[in-house]
Amino acid sequence: MRIATYNIWDSDSGMPMRFQHLIDEIKNVDADIMCLQEVSDRKKHDDISEQCGYKYSNWKEQEGISILCKHPIEKSTEVNYGLASLIHVSDLAILAVNVHLPWDRPSLREQAIVKIVEYISTIKADYVILLGDFNCSEKSAVHRFLTNQQSLLGEDAYYFDLAEAYTEINGTRLLATLNFRDNPRWGIVESKNTIELNQRFDRILLKNPYPEKLPELKNCDIFGTKISEVTNLAASDHYGLFAEMDF
């Protein structure tokens, strides 16, 4: 199963040509579950779902969160800064939780992720995938909380960062999804950014499924790095991330 997250950049820059570029990137990844952020309106969500061949989907207006799926969605629930869909894949129930946390205040991110984790604990599923744009790095309290390195607001969580696991297995390096040097948003749409550090804001995490068996991680990589010859832009200011697992 292939699962992906992609912040598609709610901007008029490069439009309407950039929209086709986004469609091409999403179709090329061919994920079973595709989670998008910054989908600005319902029509855009519907157009992406239709053009990319996703039969099942849900959209949440806050933060423009979309979940596109090739498998039936039993139910979806809106949570603050997130959208959760319970998806049936063969005989498995998979809860996909797409988040887009606040960008400006760490305290708001921390409050939001704790509430999201609390909600997840109330849903019965064989596996839980938490993914999206966390708007913070792996050095943050949010990431440390999720990966069982610290408590947060008196709560605990235990998730695995799939990109971290895959790079360790293969001896490769973690790649930034928000890349201020290589993504041409900075240099074409805005001035070059020589101050901010490249960040791995977009992540895919698997909740520890104990006592269920861990899936086998087959692949994990970024996508959306191609520069259009028409717009001279990447499809988004973020690169997407996908993970492939055998359950």
Secondary structure, 3 states (H helix, E strand, C coil): CEEEEEECCCCCCCCCHHHHHHHHHHHHHCCCEEEEECCCCHHHHHHHHHHCCCCEEEEECHHHEEEEECCCEEEEEEECCEEEEEEEECCEEEEEEEEECCCCCHHHHHHHHHHHHHHHCCCCCCEEEEEEECCCCCCCHHHHHHCCCCCECCECCCEEEHHHHHHHHHCCCCCCCECCCCCCHHHHHECCCCCCCCECCEEEEEECCCCCCCCEEEEEEEECCCCCCCCCCCCCCCCEEEEEEEC
